[in-house]
Amino acid sequence: MVTIPTEFVRATRLTDLEILLELAVVLFQKDKLTLGQAARLAGMPQYKFQALLSSRDIPIHYDVEEYQEDLQTIKSLNL
């Protein structure tokens, strides 16, 4: 668990959710989180997170591991 001191949160003028969103974007850009992980951290569906990345001209890194993760998700949903 990471705690950000209130003074820093206030200085950003961002809500807690906006801070998580920005963190998710940066971690995705730095290849620290997959697309699915970053979307979950941001608290939004993956397609909306992809749209956000696109609006910021951030390319989507979609590799075999993420493809397999998506396949597992689809299988678990019994689609």
LINSUL-V851388 format. One line per field, one symbol per residue. ss: DSSP state (@ for helix, = for strand, . for the rest). phi: phi as a letter, one per 30 degrees, with the letter a starting at -180 (. if undefined). A space follows every 10 residues. Layout:
ss=???
phi=???
This chain:
ss=.....@@@@@ @@...@@@@@ @@@@@@@@@. ....@@@@@@ @@...@@@@@ @@@@@..... ...@@@@@@@ @@@@@@...
phi=.ccceedddd ddhcdedddd dddddddded hcbdeddddd ddibdedddd dddddchcdc cbcddddddd dddddddhd
